[in-house]
Amino acid sequence: MTDLTITSPVKTKSRTVCLLDDDPSVVKATSRLLSSAGWKVESFTDPFEFLQHAETCQPRVVVLDILMPAMNGLEVQKRLRYISPSSRVVVLTSKDDASVRTEALNYGAAAFFIKPVDDDEFLAGIESAFSRNGISKS
């Protein structure tokens, strides 16, 4: 199931965050948070649909869950790195596991957050990911 919150013109593509989480309530809450901070959000609950989208749209920043039934977030991150190497990944997960954190960071994650997350820290992580990509919100 895809909940595409925005299909924006090209000029806003660089300020768009892709969000992938299998839990619709997390997608809804995180989308609201990101939107309230001024980001455009494209939301996905299915990793295969997200990867298909990423292949054509090359997202700048992706917020990614780890624990998903169809495909775990580390596998999504590995595939994303291949199809969209410039995408920056911010992990947002309930899995507080040092080996998972290490693997995600070694695979290039810009930040790693455990749910529930401090909103300000999370938004700073998103801003940092965009900055690493040469883009800012404003």
Secondary structure as UniProt FT lines:
FT   STRAND          2..3
FT   HELIX           10..13
FT   TURN            14..15
FT   STRAND          16..20
FT   HELIX           24..36
FT   TURN            37..38
FT   STRAND          40..44
FT   HELIX           47..57
FT   STRAND          61..64
FT   HELIX           73..83
FT   TURN            85..86
FT   STRAND          88..93
FT   HELIX           98..106
FT   TURN            107..108
FT   STRAND          111..114
FT   HELIX           119..132
FT   TURN            133..134
//
